[in-house]
């Protein structure tokens, strides 16, 4: 079990380089598409909010899981991710350390979530 951390930088730094690369790319994509997003540690992992939850990520032994809520995953995006070899759950995408970040799909998920957060 990893130590409790208070910053996203500290969270990312405690993992191997392969995990760090994926998490840094996810972080960059979220902040590129939603520069006003609030970044913090929530539930013990990096988490992003703008008006409401956007999502977050967590590192595990062989993958990084990006969680975003089931309301922002379209069938089209889920299919595209599955076809490219990513494990897709109802509200998560797992990116193995030997995979690159699926930038187009992650961006689409973040932008869909952002639109849903406009109440």
N, CA, C and O atoms as a printed pandas DataFrame, in Angstrom:
     atom_number atom_name residue_name chain_id  residue_number  x_coord  y_coord  z_coord
0              1         N          UNK        A               1    0.843   -1.183    0.000
1              2        CA          UNK        A               1    0.000    0.000    0.000
2              3         C          UNK        A               1    0.883    1.238    0.000
3              4         O          UNK        A               1    1.860    1.324    0.745
4              5         N          UNK        A               2    0.524    2.193   -0.846
5              6        CA          UNK        A               2    1.290    3.422   -0.968
6              7         C          UNK        A               2    0.932    4.375    0.161
7              8         O          UNK        A               2   -0.146    4.287    0.750
8              9         N          UNK        A               3    1.849    5.282    0.452
9             10        CA          UNK        A               3    1.637    6.274    1.510
10            11         C          UNK        A               3    0.540    7.259    1.117
11            12         O          UNK        A               3    0.298    7.498   -0.066
12            13         N          UNK        A               4   -0.114    7.821    2.117
13            14        CA          UNK        A               4   -1.113    8.856    1.875
14            15         C          UNK        A               4   -0.380   10.106    1.410
15            16         O          UNK        A               4    0.588   10.536    2.037
16            17         N          UNK        A               5   -0.840   10.683    0.319
17            18        CA          UNK        A               5   -0.184   11.860   -0.243
18            19         C          UNK        A               5   -1.146   13.035   -0.265
19            20         O          UNK        A               5   -2.364   12.861   -0.215
20            21         N          UNK        A               6   -0.580   14.236   -0.340
21            22        CA          UNK        A               6   -1.407   15.435   -0.324
22            23         C          UNK        A               6   -1.401   16.193   -1.644
23            24         O          UNK        A               6   -2.136   17.170   -1.788
24            25         N          UNK        A               7   -0.595   15.771   -2.605
25            26        CA          UNK        A               7   -0.563   16.459   -3.895
26            27         C          UNK        A               7   -0.523   15.442   -5.034
27            28         O          UNK        A               7   -0.121   14.293   -4.855
28            29         N          UNK        A               8   -0.950   15.899   -6.207
29            30        CA          UNK        A               8   -0.928   15.039   -7.381
30            31         C          UNK        A               8    0.513   14.700   -7.744
31            32         O          UNK        A               8    0.810   13.563   -8.111
32            33         N          UNK        A               9    1.403   15.672   -7.645
33            34        CA          UNK        A               9    2.815   15.409   -7.941
34            35         C          UNK        A               9    3.361   14.302   -7.047
35            36         O          UNK        A               9    4.050   13.402   -7.527
36            37         N          UNK        A              10    3.061   14.361   -5.761
37            38        CA          UNK        A              10    3.538   13.350   -4.817
38            39         C          UNK        A              10    2.938   11.984   -5.128
39            40         O          UNK        A              10    3.628   10.970   -5.029
40            41         N          UNK        A              11    1.659   11.946   -5.504
41            42        CA          UNK        A              11    1.015   10.685   -5.855
42            43         C          UNK        A              11    1.739   10.043   -7.042
43            44         O          UNK        A              11    2.122    8.874   -6.993
44            45         N          UNK        A              12    1.917   10.820   -8.097
45            46        CA          UNK        A              12    2.539   10.298   -9.319
46            47         C          UNK        A              12    3.969    9.837   -9.046
47            48         O          UNK        A              12    4.394    8.793   -9.542
48            49         N          UNK        A              13    4.704   10.613   -8.261
49            50        CA          UNK        A              13    6.123   10.328   -8.013
50            51         C          UNK        A              13    6.379    9.003   -7.313
51            52         O          UNK        A              13    7.485    8.469   -7.402
52            53         N          UNK        A              14    5.392    8.462   -6.623
53            54        CA          UNK        A              14    5.621    7.225   -5.863
54            55         C          UNK        A              14    5.525    5.954   -6.700
55            56         O          UNK        A              14    5.706    4.855   -6.176
56            57         N          UNK        A              15    5.243    6.092   -7.991
57            58        CA          UNK        A              15    5.058    4.927   -8.852
58            59         C          UNK        A              15    6.194    4.795   -9.866
59            60         O          UNK        A              15    6.928    5.754  -10.103
60            61         N          UNK        A              16    6.340    3.610  -10.466
61            62        CA          UNK        A              16    7.373    3.400  -11.479
62            63         C          UNK        A              16    7.191    4.339  -12.681
63            64         O          UNK        A              16    6.106    4.875  -12.909
64            65         N          UNK        A              17    8.248    4.519  -13.421
65            66        CA          UNK        A              17    8.266    5.433  -14.569
66            67         C          UNK        A              17    7.140    5.157  -15.566
67            68         O          UNK        A              17    6.523    6.095  -16.070
68            69         N          UNK        A              18    6.868    3.891  -15.854
69            70        CA          UNK        A              18    5.812    3.554  -16.827
70            71         C          UNK        A              18    4.462    4.095  -16.365
71            72         O          UNK        A              18    3.699    4.627  -17.170
72            73         N          UNK        A              19    4.166    3.963  -15.085
73            74        CA          UNK        A              19    2.903    4.488  -14.539
74            75         C          UNK        A              19    2.919    6.009  -14.547
75            76         O          UNK        A              19    1.911    6.643  -14.859
76            77         N          UNK        A              20    4.056    6.593  -14.206
77            78        CA          UNK        A              20    4.176    8.055  -14.183
78            79         C          UNK        A              20    3.903    8.653  -15.559
79            80         O          UNK        A              20    3.216    9.668  -15.672
80            81         N          UNK        A              21    4.433    8.033  -16.595
81            82        CA          UNK        A              21    4.218    8.545  -17.952
82            83         C          UNK        A              21    2.736    8.576  -18.309
83            84         O          UNK        A              21    2.244    9.557  -18.867
84            85         N          UNK        A              22    2.039    7.507  -17.986
85            86        CA          UNK        A              22    0.603    7.440  -18.294
86            87         C          UNK        A              22   -0.158    8.477  -17.477
87            88         O          UNK        A              22   -0.992    9.203  -18.018
88            89         N          UNK        A              23    0.124    8.551  -16.179
89            90        CA          UNK        A              23   -0.598    9.506  -15.328
90            91         C          UNK        A              23   -0.302   10.948  -15.725
91            92         O          UNK        A              23   -1.201   11.789  -15.715
92            93         N          UNK        A              24    0.948   11.243  -16.075
93            94        CA          UNK        A              24    1.277   12.604  -16.510
94            95         C          UNK        A              24    0.564   12.959  -17.804
95            96         O          UNK        A              24    0.161   14.106  -17.997
96            97         N          UNK        A              25    0.403   11.977  -18.697
97            98        CA          UNK        A              25   -0.305   12.255  -19.960
98            99         C          UNK        A              25   -1.797   12.439  -19.701
99           100         O          UNK        A              25   -2.413   13.325  -20.294
100          101         N          UNK        A              26   -2.386   11.633  -18.838
101          102        CA          UNK        A              26   -3.798   11.814  -18.486
102          103         C          UNK        A              26   -4.016   13.192  -17.863
103          104         O          UNK        A              26   -4.953   13.906  -18.219
104          105         N          UNK        A              27   -3.149   13.547  -16.938
105          106        CA          UNK        A              27   -3.219   14.856  -16.275
106          107         C          UNK        A              27   -3.159   15.973  -17.309
107          108         O          UNK        A              27   -3.966   16.902  -17.275
108          109         N          UNK        A              28   -2.200   15.880  -18.227
109          110        CA          UNK        A              28   -2.042   16.905  -19.259
110          111         C          UNK        A              28   -3.280   17.003  -20.149
111          112         O          UNK        A              28   -3.714   18.106  -20.483
112          113         N          UNK        A              29   -3.844   15.878  -20.532
113          114        CA          UNK        A              29   -5.040   15.892  -21.388
114          115         C          UNK        A              29   -6.229   16.539  -20.672
115          116         O          UNK        A              29   -6.965   17.328  -21.265
116          117         N          UNK        A              30   -6.405   16.203  -19.411
117          118        CA          UNK        A              30   -7.513   16.792  -18.652
118          119         C          UNK        A              30   -7.331   18.304  -18.557
119          120         O          UNK        A              30   -8.264   19.061  -18.827
120          121         N          UNK        A              31   -6.143   18.742  -18.177
121          122        CA          UNK        A              31   -5.908   20.176  -17.978
122          123         C          UNK        A              31   -5.830   20.942  -19.295
123          124         O          UNK        A              31   -6.133   22.134  -19.328
124          125         N          UNK        A              32   -5.436   20.290  -20.360
125          126        CA          UNK        A              32   -5.435   20.921  -21.677
126          127         C          UNK        A              32   -6.869   21.208  -22.126
127          128         O          UNK        A              32   -7.162   22.273  -22.669
128          129         N          UNK        A              33   -7.743   20.249  -21.891
129          130        CA          UNK        A              33   -9.132   20.383  -22.340
130          131         C          UNK        A              33  -10.020   21.146  -21.366
131          132         O          UNK        A              33  -11.034   21.716  -21.767
132          133         N          UNK        A              34   -9.648   21.160  -20.100
133          134        CA          UNK        A              34  -10.404   21.887  -19.079
134          135         C          UNK        A              34   -9.387   22.614  -18.184
135          136         O          UNK        A              34   -9.147   22.201  -17.050
136          137         N          UNK        A              35   -8.788   23.709  -18.709
137          138        CA          UNK        A              35   -7.730   24.383  -17.953
138          139         C          UNK        A              35   -8.181   24.916  -16.597
139          140         O          UNK        A              35   -7.362   25.093  -15.695
140          141         N          UNK        A              36   -9.466   25.171  -16.452
141          142        CA          UNK        A              36   -9.988   25.693  -15.183
142          143         C          UNK        A              36  -10.359   24.583  -14.199
143          144         O          UNK        A              36  -10.910   24.858  -13.133
144          145         N          UNK        A              37  -10.061   23.344  -14.548
145          146        CA          UNK        A              37  -10.382   22.224  -13.660
146          147         C          UNK        A              37   -9.605   22.341  -12.352
147          148         O          UNK        A              37   -8.440   22.740  -12.326
148          149         N          UNK        A              38  -10.286   21.981  -11.275
149          150        CA          UNK        A              38   -9.650   21.910   -9.962
150          151         C          UNK        A              38   -8.987   20.546   -9.851
151          152         O          UNK        A              38   -9.618   19.518  -10.096
152          153         N          UNK        A              39   -7.715   20.544   -9.479
153          154        CA          UNK        A              39   -6.946   19.318   -9.347
154          155         C          UNK        A              39   -6.644   19.106   -7.870
155          156         O          UNK        A              39   -6.127   19.998   -7.198
156          157         N          UNK        A              40   -6.974   17.908   -7.369
157          158        CA          UNK        A              40   -6.696   17.633   -5.962
158          159         C          UNK        A              40   -6.629   16.129   -5.732
159          160         O          UNK        A              40   -6.924   15.329   -6.619
160          161         N          UNK        A              41   -6.237   15.773   -4.527
161          162        CA          UNK        A              41   -6.290   14.374   -4.120
162          163         C          UNK        A              41   -7.647   14.164   -3.454
163          164         O          UNK        A              41   -8.007   14.859   -2.504
164          165         N          UNK        A              42   -8.386   13.192   -3.974
165          166        CA          UNK        A              42   -9.705   12.873   -3.440
166          167         C          UNK        A              42   -9.830   11.352   -3.479
167          168         O          UNK        A              42   -9.440   10.726   -4.464
168          169         N          UNK        A              43  -10.355   10.770   -2.446
169          170        CA          UNK        A              43  -10.426    9.312   -2.353
170          171         C          UNK        A              43   -9.032    8.703   -2.437
171          172         O          UNK        A              43   -8.893    7.540   -2.814
172          173         N          UNK        A              44   -7.998    9.469   -2.092
173          174        CA          UNK        A              44   -6.627    8.984   -2.088
174          175         C          UNK        A              44   -5.923    8.990   -3.433
175          176         O          UNK        A              44   -4.792    8.515   -3.541
176          177         N          UNK        A              45   -6.584    9.528   -4.472
177          178        CA          UNK        A              45   -6.009    9.537   -5.818
178          179         C          UNK        A              45   -6.203   10.907   -6.471
179          180         O          UNK        A              45   -7.023   11.697   -6.002
180          181         N          UNK        A              46   -5.462   11.202   -7.544
181          182        CA          UNK        A              46   -5.679   12.451   -8.273
182          183         C          UNK        A              46   -7.102   12.510   -8.829
183          184         O          UNK        A              46   -7.597   11.550   -9.420
184          185         N          UNK        A              47   -7.740   13.653   -8.626
185          186        CA          UNK        A              47   -9.133   13.820   -9.029
186          187         C          UNK        A              47   -9.328   15.229   -9.568
187          188         O          UNK        A              47   -8.681   16.171   -9.110
188          189         N          UNK        A              48  -10.217   15.368  -10.537
189          190        CA          UNK        A              48  -10.447   16.642  -11.218
190          191         C          UNK        A              48  -11.927   16.985  -11.201
191          192         O          UNK        A              48  -12.794   16.133  -11.399
192          193         N          UNK        A              49  -12.183   18.270  -10.957
193          194        CA          UNK        A              49  -13.560   18.761  -10.919
194          195         C          UNK        A              49  -13.653   20.080  -11.687
195          196         O          UNK        A              49  -12.725   20.888  -11.682
196          197         N          UNK        A              50  -14.770   20.272  -12.331
197          198        CA          UNK        A              50  -15.149   21.579  -12.877
198          199         C          UNK        A              50  -16.673   21.596  -12.893
199          200         O          UNK        A              50  -17.309   20.909  -13.694
200          201         N          UNK        A              51  -17.236   22.379  -12.011
201          202        CA          UNK        A              51  -18.671   22.430  -11.742
202          203         C          UNK        A              51  -19.164   21.159  -11.053
203          204         O          UNK        A              51  -20.058   21.212  -10.209
204          205         N          UNK        A              52  -18.588   20.039  -11.411
205          206        CA          UNK        A              52  -18.898   18.734  -10.823
206          207         C          UNK        A              52  -17.719   17.822  -11.153
207          208         O          UNK        A              52  -16.727   18.282  -11.717
208          209         N          UNK        A              53  -17.808   16.576  -10.821
209          210        CA          UNK        A              53  -16.695   15.653  -11.044
210          211         C          UNK        A              53  -16.404   15.464  -12.531
211          212         O          UNK        A              53  -17.319   15.286  -13.334
212          213         N          UNK        A              54  -15.122   15.504  -12.887
213          214        CA          UNK        A              54  -14.676   15.152  -14.240
214          215         C          UNK        A              54  -14.115   13.737  -14.253
215          216         O          UNK        A              54  -14.381   12.966  -15.176
216          217         N          UNK        A              55  -13.343   13.397  -13.233
217          218        CA          UNK        A              55  -12.764   12.065  -13.154
218          219         C          UNK        A              55  -11.429   12.086  -12.458
219          220         O          UNK        A              55  -10.970   13.119  -11.969
220          221         N          UNK        A              56  -10.822   10.928  -12.423
221          222        CA          UNK        A              56   -9.535   10.801  -11.768
222          223         C          UNK        A              56   -8.830    9.544  -12.233
223          224         O          UNK        A              56   -9.346    8.790  -13.058
224          225         N          UNK        A              57   -7.639    9.333  -11.688
225          226        CA          UNK        A              57   -6.885    8.152  -12.083
226          227         C          UNK        A              57   -6.136    7.575  -10.890
227          228         O          UNK        A              57   -5.872    8.253   -9.897
228          229         N          UNK        A              58   -5.808    6.305  -11.027
229          230        CA          UNK        A              58   -5.081    5.597   -9.981
230          231         C          UNK        A              58   -4.158    4.577  -10.631
231          232         O          UNK        A              58   -4.498    3.970  -11.646
232          233         N          UNK        A              59   -2.985    4.399  -10.032
233          234        CA          UNK        A              59   -2.030    3.426  -10.541
234          235         C          UNK        A              59   -2.132    2.126   -9.749
235          236         O          UNK        A              59   -2.375    2.127   -8.542
236          237         N          UNK        A              60   -1.942    1.034  -10.451
237          238        CA          UNK        A              60   -1.953   -0.300   -9.871
238          239         C          UNK        A              60   -0.680   -1.026  -10.305
239          240         O          UNK        A              60    0.216   -0.408  -10.880
240          241         N          UNK        A              61   -0.594   -2.299  -10.043
241          242        CA          UNK        A              61    0.631   -3.045  -10.296
242          243         C          UNK        A              61    1.044   -3.060  -11.764
243          244         O          UNK        A              61    2.235   -2.991  -12.069
244          245         N          UNK        A              62    0.085   -3.149  -12.672
245          246        CA          UNK        A              62    0.445   -3.250  -14.089
246          247         C          UNK        A              62   -0.351   -2.317  -14.999
247          248         O          UNK        A              62   -0.245   -2.401  -16.222
248          249         N          UNK        A              63   -1.152   -1.424  -14.402
249          250        CA          UNK        A              63   -1.941   -0.518  -15.230
250          251         C          UNK        A              63   -2.314    0.742  -14.444
251          252         O          UNK        A              63   -2.157    0.819  -13.226
252          253         N          UNK        A              64   -2.812    1.720  -15.197
253          254        CA          UNK        A              64   -3.415    2.918  -14.614
254          255         C          UNK        A              64   -4.887    2.877  -14.996
255          256         O          UNK        A              64   -5.235    2.607  -16.146
256          257         N          UNK        A              65   -5.731    3.143  -14.034
257          258        CA          UNK        A              65   -7.174    3.168  -14.280
258          259         C          UNK        A              65   -7.641    4.616  -14.293
259          260         O          UNK        A              65   -7.388    5.372  -13.355
260          261         N          UNK        A              66   -8.323    4.991  -15.361
261          262        CA          UNK        A              66   -8.906    6.320  -15.483
262          263         C          UNK        A              66  -10.405    6.174  -15.260
263          264         O          UNK        A              66  -11.085    5.495  -16.029
264          265         N          UNK        A              67  -10.920    6.805  -14.217
265          266        CA          UNK        A              67  -12.343    6.716  -13.882
266          267         C          UNK        A              67  -13.035    8.031  -14.150
267          268         O          UNK        A              67  -12.461    9.094  -13.913
268          269         N          UNK        A              68  -14.270    7.975  -14.646
269          270        CA          UNK        A              68  -14.932    9.188  -15.101
270          271         C          UNK        A              68  -16.440    9.183  -14.918
271          272         O          UNK        A              68  -17.083   10.187  -15.225
272          273         N          UNK        A              69  -17.016    8.130  -14.445
273          274        CA          UNK        A              69  -18.470    8.069  -14.304
274          275         C          UNK        A              69  -19.103    7.489  -15.551
275          276         O          UNK        A              69  -18.688    7.807  -16.666
276          277         N          UNK        A              70  -20.085    6.657  -15.377
277          278        CA          UNK        A              70  -20.674    5.920  -16.502
278          279         C          UNK        A              70  -21.471    6.789  -17.463
279          280         O          UNK        A              70  -21.773    6.359  -18.576
280          281         N          UNK        A              71  -21.815    8.001  -17.053
281          282        CA          UNK        A              71  -22.636    8.853  -17.916
282          283         C          UNK        A              71  -21.883    9.444  -19.103
283          284         O          UNK        A              71  -22.513   10.000  -20.003
284          285         N          UNK        A              72  -20.566    9.342  -19.133
285          286        CA          UNK        A              72  -19.804    9.987  -20.202
286          287         C          UNK        A              72  -19.135    9.004  -21.170
287          288         O          UNK        A              72  -18.373    9.423  -22.041
288          289         N          UNK        A              73  -19.405    7.730  -21.028
289          290        CA          UNK        A              73  -18.826    6.735  -21.924
290          291         C          UNK        A              73  -19.871    6.316  -22.951
291          292         O          UNK        A              73  -20.826    5.608  -22.629
292          293         N          UNK        A              74  -19.679    6.758  -24.183
293          294        CA          UNK        A              74  -20.606    6.369  -25.245
294          295         C          UNK        A              74  -20.239    4.973  -25.747
295          296         O          UNK        A              74  -19.121    4.501  -25.542
296          297         N          UNK        A              75  -21.178    4.335  -26.393
297          298        CA          UNK        A              75  -20.936    3.020  -26.970
298          299         C          UNK        A              75  -19.829    3.078  -28.014
299          300         O          UNK        A              75  -19.011    2.164  -28.124
300          301         N          UNK        A              76  -19.815    4.162  -28.774
301          302        CA          UNK        A              76  -18.804    4.345  -29.816
302          303         C          UNK        A              76  -17.394    4.417  -29.224
303          304         O          UNK        A              76  -16.470    3.774  -29.723
304          305         N          UNK        A              77  -17.238    5.197  -28.166
305          306        CA          UNK        A              77  -15.927    5.327  -27.527
306          307         C          UNK        A              77  -15.526    4.009  -26.866
307          308         O          UNK        A              77  -14.376    3.585  -26.980
308          309         N          UNK        A              78  -16.456    3.367  -26.182
309          310        CA          UNK        A              78  -16.169    2.077  -25.542
310          311         C          UNK        A              78  -15.717    1.049  -26.575
311          312         O          UNK        A              78  -14.765    0.306  -26.338
312          313         N          UNK        A              79  -16.389    1.004  -27.706
313          314        CA          UNK        A              79  -16.023    0.060  -28.773
314          315         C          UNK        A              79  -14.640    0.364  -29.328
315          316         O          UNK        A              79  -13.835   -0.542  -29.543
316          317         N          UNK        A              80  -14.368    1.641  -29.557
317          318        CA          UNK        A              80  -13.059    2.034  -30.087
318          319         C          UNK        A              80  -11.949    1.638  -29.122
319          320         O          UNK        A              80  -10.909    1.131  -29.543
320          321         N          UNK        A              81  -12.164    1.865  -27.839
321          322        CA          UNK        A              81  -11.169    1.495  -26.837
322          323         C          UNK        A              81  -10.974   -0.017  -26.783
323          324         O          UNK        A              81   -9.843   -0.500  -26.737
324          325         N          UNK        A              82  -12.064   -0.755  -26.788
325          326        CA          UNK        A              82  -11.979   -2.223  -26.745
326          327         C          UNK        A              82  -11.241   -2.767  -27.965
327          328         O          UNK        A              82  -10.409   -3.666  -27.844
328          329         N          UNK        A              83  -11.548   -2.218  -29.138
329          330        CA          UNK        A              83  -10.894   -2.667  -30.370
330          331         C          UNK        A              83   -9.396   -2.415  -30.331
331          332         O          UNK        A              83   -8.626   -3.140  -30.961
332          333         N          UNK        A              84   -8.979   -1.388  -29.592
333          334        CA          UNK        A              84   -7.549   -1.060  -29.479
334          335         C          UNK        A              84   -6.875   -1.824  -28.338
335          336         O          UNK        A              84   -5.684   -1.638  -28.089
336          337         N          UNK        A              85   -7.626   -2.678  -27.648
337          338        CA          UNK        A              85   -7.032   -3.529  -26.629
338          339         C          UNK        A              85   -7.076   -2.997  -25.208
339          340         O          UNK        A              85   -6.405   -3.541  -24.331
340          341         N          UNK        A              86   -7.848   -1.948  -24.958
341          342        CA          UNK        A              86   -7.984   -1.412  -23.605
342          343         C          UNK        A              86   -9.116   -2.129  -22.886
343          344         O          UNK        A              86  -10.123   -2.479  -23.503
344          345         N          UNK        A              87   -8.959   -2.348  -21.599
345          346        CA          UNK        A              87  -10.021   -2.933  -20.795
346          347         C          UNK        A              87  -10.949   -1.788  -20.388
347          348         O          UNK        A              87  -10.515   -0.812  -19.776
348          349         N          UNK        A              88  -12.226   -1.919  -20.734
349          350        CA          UNK        A              88  -13.206   -0.872  -20.475
350          351         C          UNK        A              88  -14.274   -1.393  -19.528
351          352         O          UNK        A              88  -14.876   -2.439  -19.769
352          353         N          UNK        A              89  -14.502   -0.658  -18.451
353          354        CA          UNK        A              89  -15.580   -0.966  -17.526
354          355         C          UNK        A              89  -16.712    0.029  -17.727
355          356         O          UNK        A              89  -16.679    0.821  -18.669
356          357         N          UNK        A              90  -17.707    0.000  -16.858
357          358        CA          UNK        A              90  -18.830    0.925  -16.970
358          359         C          UNK        A              90  -18.401    2.384  -16.839
359          360         O          UNK        A              90  -18.983    3.276  -17.457
360          361         N          UNK        A              91  -17.374    2.609  -16.021
361          362        CA          UNK        A              91  -16.955    3.981  -15.748
362          363         C          UNK        A              91  -15.440    4.129  -15.681
363          364         O          UNK        A              91  -14.932    5.095  -15.111
364          365         N          UNK        A              92  -14.722    3.176  -16.260
365          366        CA          UNK        A              92  -13.262    3.220  -16.220
366          367         C          UNK        A              92  -12.632    2.691  -17.504
367          368         O          UNK        A              92  -13.235    1.924  -18.255
368          369         N          UNK        A              93  -11.416    3.126  -17.719
369          370        CA          UNK        A              93  -10.579    2.574  -18.780
370          371         C          UNK        A              93   -9.255    2.212  -18.126
371          372         O          UNK        A              93   -8.653    3.032  -17.432
372          373         N          UNK        A              94   -8.803    0.984  -18.347
373          374        CA          UNK        A              94   -7.499    0.567  -17.832
374          375         C          UNK        A              94   -6.468    0.686  -18.942
375          376         O          UNK        A              94   -6.666    0.205  -20.058
376          377         N          UNK        A              95   -5.359    1.341  -18.609
377          378        CA          UNK        A              95   -4.265    1.515  -19.556
378          379         C          UNK        A              95   -3.065    0.756  -18.985
379          380         O          UNK        A              95   -2.477    1.165  -17.984
380          381         N          UNK        A              96   -2.716   -0.344  -19.633
381          382        CA          UNK        A              96   -1.556   -1.134  -19.183
382          383         C          UNK        A              96   -0.278   -0.332  -19.410
383          384         O          UNK        A              96   -0.231    0.566  -20.252
384          385         N          UNK        A              97    0.735   -0.667  -18.658
385          386        CA          UNK        A              97    2.000    0.050  -18.769
386          387         C          UNK        A              97    2.628   -0.079  -20.155
387          388         O          UNK        A              97    3.422    0.776  -20.549
388          389         N          UNK        A              98    2.288   -1.127  -20.897
389          390        CA          UNK        A              98    2.841   -1.296  -22.241
390          391         C          UNK        A              98    1.962   -0.660  -23.324
391          392         O          UNK        A              98    2.223   -0.844  -24.513
392          393         N          UNK        A              99    0.926    0.084  -22.925
393          394        CA          UNK        A              99    0.041    0.758  -23.876
394          395         C          UNK        A              99    0.255    2.269  -23.789
395          396         O          UNK        A              99    0.655    2.801  -22.753
396          397         N          UNK        A             100   -0.023    2.940  -24.903
397          398        CA          UNK        A             100   -0.002    4.401  -24.885
398          399         C          UNK        A             100   -1.389    4.894  -24.453
399          400         O          UNK        A             100   -2.373    4.157  -24.517
400          401         N          UNK        A             101   -1.444    6.120  -24.026
401          402        CA          UNK        A             101   -2.726    6.706  -23.618
402          403         C          UNK        A             101   -3.571    6.929  -24.877
403          404         O          UNK        A             101   -3.092    7.543  -25.830
404          405         N          UNK        A             102   -4.807    6.447  -24.900
405          406        CA          UNK        A             102   -5.679    6.650  -26.053
406          407         C          UNK        A             102   -6.217    8.089  -26.042
407          408         O          UNK        A             102   -7.330    8.346  -25.584
408          409         N          UNK        A             103   -5.416    8.999  -26.547
409          410        CA          UNK        A             103   -5.678   10.432  -26.386
410          411         C          UNK        A             103   -7.015   10.882  -26.954
411          412         O          UNK        A             103   -7.738   11.641  -26.309
412          413         N          UNK        A             104   -7.344   10.429  -28.134
413          414        CA          UNK        A             104   -8.609   10.853  -28.763
414          415         C          UNK        A             104   -9.803   10.449  -27.899
415          416         O          UNK        A             104  -10.712   11.247  -27.672
416          417         N          UNK        A             105   -9.793    9.213  -27.423
417          418        CA          UNK        A             105  -10.916    8.718  -26.633
418          419         C          UNK        A             105  -10.974    9.363  -25.253
419          420         O          UNK        A             105  -12.056    9.694  -24.770
420          421         N          UNK        A             106   -9.821    9.544  -24.617
421          422        CA          UNK        A             106   -9.803   10.197  -23.300
422          423         C          UNK        A             106  -10.298   11.633  -23.434
423          424         O          UNK        A             106  -11.074   12.100  -22.600
424          425         N          UNK        A             107   -9.861   12.328  -24.464
425          426        CA          UNK        A             107  -10.323   13.699  -24.696
426          427         C          UNK        A             107  -11.833   13.729  -24.900
427          428         O          UNK        A             107  -12.518   14.594  -24.354
428          429         N          UNK        A             108  -12.350   12.795  -25.677
429          430        CA          UNK        A             108  -13.801   12.744  -25.917
430          431         C          UNK        A             108  -14.563   12.496  -24.617
431          432         O          UNK        A             108  -15.611   13.101  -24.387
432          433         N          UNK        A             109  -14.047   11.620  -23.776
433          434        CA          UNK        A             109  -14.702   11.341  -22.491
434          435         C          UNK        A             109  -14.696   12.588  -21.616
435          436         O          UNK        A             109  -15.720   12.943  -21.032
436          437         N          UNK        A             110  -13.549   13.254  -21.521
437          438        CA          UNK        A             110  -13.438   14.461  -20.687
438          439         C          UNK        A             110  -14.380   15.553  -21.194
439          440         O          UNK        A             110  -15.060   16.200  -20.397
440          441         N          UNK        A             111  -14.426   15.760  -22.496
441          442        CA          UNK        A             111  -15.299   16.809  -23.042
442          443         C          UNK        A             111  -16.775   16.465  -22.878
443          444         O          UNK        A             111  -17.596   17.354  -22.651
444          445         N          UNK        A             112  -17.114   15.194  -22.991
445          446        CA          UNK        A             112  -18.494   14.770  -22.755
446          447         C          UNK        A             112  -18.859   15.022  -21.297
447          448         O          UNK        A             112  -19.936   15.540  -21.004
448          449         N          UNK        A             113  -17.974   14.660  -20.397
449          450        CA          UNK        A             113  -18.215   14.881  -18.963
450          451         C          UNK        A             113  -18.353   16.370  -18.666
451          452         O          UNK        A             113  -19.205   16.768  -17.871
452          453         N          UNK        A             114  -17.532   17.185  -19.292
453          454        CA          UNK        A             114  -17.612   18.639  -19.095
454          455         C          UNK        A             114  -18.981   19.164  -19.527
455          456         O          UNK        A             114  -19.580   19.973  -18.819
456          457         N          UNK        A             115  -19.477   18.720  -20.664
457          458        CA          UNK        A             115  -20.792   19.156  -21.144
458          459         C          UNK        A             115  -21.899   18.721  -20.181
459          460         O          UNK        A             115  -22.846   19.469  -19.940
460          461         N          UNK        A             116  -21.775   17.518  -19.636
461          462        CA          UNK        A             116  -22.770   17.035  -18.684
462          463         C          UNK        A             116  -22.749   17.831  -17.374
463          464         O          UNK        A             116  -23.754   17.905  -16.668
464          465         N          UNK        A             117  -21.607   18.418  -17.062
465          466        CA          UNK        A             117  -21.468   19.179  -15.819
466          467         C          UNK        A             117  -22.040   20.589  -15.895
467          468         O          UNK        A             117  -22.085   21.290  -14.884
468          469         N          UNK        A             118  -22.472   21.008  -17.060
469          470        CA          UNK        A             118  -23.096   22.322  -17.199
470          471         C          UNK        A             118  -24.561   22.169  -16.832
471          472         O          UNK        A             118  -25.369   21.691  -17.629
472          473         N          UNK        A             119  -24.888   22.575  -15.631
473          474        CA          UNK        A             119  -26.258   22.370  -15.128
474          475         C          UNK        A             119  -27.136   23.536  -15.513
475          476         O          UNK        A             119  -28.322   23.552  -15.183
